[in-house]
Each structure stands twice: as structure tokens, then as C-alpha cells.
Amino acid sequence: MPEAKLRTVFEFAGRRAVHQMDRYMNTLGTIATAAPLLGLMGTVVGMIEIFGSQGPTGNNPAQLAHGISIALYNTAFGLMIAIPALMFHRYFRGRIEEYVLELEAAADRLMGQLRRFTI
């Protein structure tokens, strides 16, 4: 088999392997990005609840406290999801890059060995 054809086969196999390793990374990145936004949306809902407690007839302390708790819980839950998701996303992204470098080096070594046998 000509060397150019062999390189093409190796590159295709490498791209396929990288695609397999990378298949869920986009989902994890989306979770890490969207979770704080969902927490922020919950915070806004809590703030609306707070402003709803202020009426022309007076303040409703129970509704004010409820609105504050909604805002804080939603912010906390958004961060509790986003922070680990971001950490795992970056960790796995680094691992995939290491594997790609190892794969390229192994393919290069194998090409060298195959070249020696075909000469």
C-alpha cells in the first residue's frame, strides 16, 4: 500500500477515534454554560416575588422572605450544577488532547516501522 494511502487511512481512523471521545463534550459544555443562566432566571423570579410583596396596603414580610429564599436557592442550585460540570468539561478536554497527542505519536512510530518493512 502506498504511504500516502496509508497516511489517509491513519488520519481517518484518528479522526474517528477523536470524534468518539469528543461526542459528549458538547453536552457537558452546554450544561456548564446553561446552569448559571437557569440559576439567574430563578433569581429573577425570586426578585419578582420580592417586589410583589411590596403593595400599596403595606409590606408582606412572609412573601418578602419567600422571594429572597427563591432567589438564593435558585442561584445556589445553578452554581452547584455549573461548577462541577465546568471542572469535568475542562478535565476531559485535557484528557482528550493528551490522547490525541499519544495517538499521533503512535501513528507516526507505526508509519516509521511500516516504512522500514516496505523498503
C-alpha positions, 0 to 999 in steps of 0.5 A, spaced: 500 500 500 502 506 498 504 511 504 500 516 502 494 511 502 496 509 508 497 516 511 489 517 509 487 511 512 491 513 519 488 520 519 481 517 518 481 512 523 484 518 528 479 522 526 474 517 528 477 515 534 477 523 536 470 524 534 468 518 539 471 521 545 469 528 543 461 526 542 459 528 549 463 534 550 458 538 547 453 536 552 457 537 558 459 544 555 452 546 554 450 544 561 456 548 564 454 554 560 446 553 561 446 552 569 448 559 571 443 562 566 437 557 569 440 559 576 439 567 574 432 566 571 430 563 578 433 569 581 429 573 577 423 570 579 425 570 586 426 578 585 419 578 582 416 575 588 420 580 592 417 586 589 410 583 589 410 583 596 411 590 596 403 593 595 400 599 596 396 596 603 403 595 606 409 590 606 408 582 606 414 580 610 412 572 609 412 573 601 418 578 602 422 572 605 419 567 600 422 571 594 429 572 597 429 564 599 427 563 591 432 567 589 438 564 593 436 557 592 435 558 585 442 561 584 445 556 589 442 550 585 445 553 578 452 554 581 452 547 584 450 544 577 455 549 573 461 548 577 462 541 577 460 540 570 465 546 568 471 542 572 469 535 568 468 539 561 475 542 562 478 535 565 476 531 559 478 536 554 485 535 557 484 528 557 482 528 550 488 532 547 493 528 551 490 522 547 490 525 541 497 527 542 499 519 544 495 517 538 499 521 533 505 519 536 503 512 535 501 513 528 507 516 526 512 510 530 507 505 526 508 509 519 516 509 521 516 501 522 511 500 516 516 504 512 522 500 514 518 493 512 516 496 505 523 498 503 
